[in-house]
Amino acid sequence: MLVTAAVNAELRHAVFGADEPLDAAGRRAAERAGAHAAASLRTHTPAYAAPSVRCRQTADALGLAAEPEAELADWDVGRWRGRGLEELAAAEGEAVRAWLTDPAAAPHGGESLLQLRGRVGVWLDGLTGPAGTAGPETTGDMHRTGSAPAPAPTHRVVAVAEPAAVRAAVVHALDLPSAAFWRLDVPPLTRTELTGRAGRWSLRCGIPLTPGP
């Protein structure tokens, strides 16, 4: 289960990678979500969080004892960090157009979309092992491989991640064209469930952690 972080000023104003903390409204929303969804969230272990302040604070507000996971970090946009999209479109229109249309472009000096997709995809596939191996079939079962014994089949993983990382995970899991990344919307404090194993993921997305009004 991938949970998007609560809202903060950075998300409200479409600023790239400023790594600001949650604002008061975002923290209250995360605490409400934690109270409402506690039972379902805490059946998923282990728990991870992207290294940004807002993801770590969201995980805390949700009541998760989350380990840091660098592979779920926000998109590295290099020298565009801390700047807004409108400002960049006015100042560097050609570079922004290349970034939006070419998955291999990184005019900011950071990661391209292909690199972001690859980074998150490696993490996702590492939860279950390579395609074709025996793996969990029960809904929500996602396991890490390695020398340590595999967790019991009832264990599930929850990760609080940046919206860009969640979108990249969906594109990778369903083997979509990279351009599909720009057509995905993952609002704050929603969960995206990927079930199965590498090469055989199924998707359930956009599920709010709290009921609607």
Secondary structure by P-SEA (a helix, b strand, c coil): cbbbbccccccccccccccccccaaaaaaaaaaaaaaaaaaaacccbbbcccaaaaaaaaaaccccccccccccccccccccccaaaaaaacaaaaaaaaccccccccccccaaaaaaaaaaaaaaccccccccccccccbbbbbcccccccccbbbbbbccaaaaaaaaaaaacccccccccccccccbbbbbcccccbbbbbccccccccc
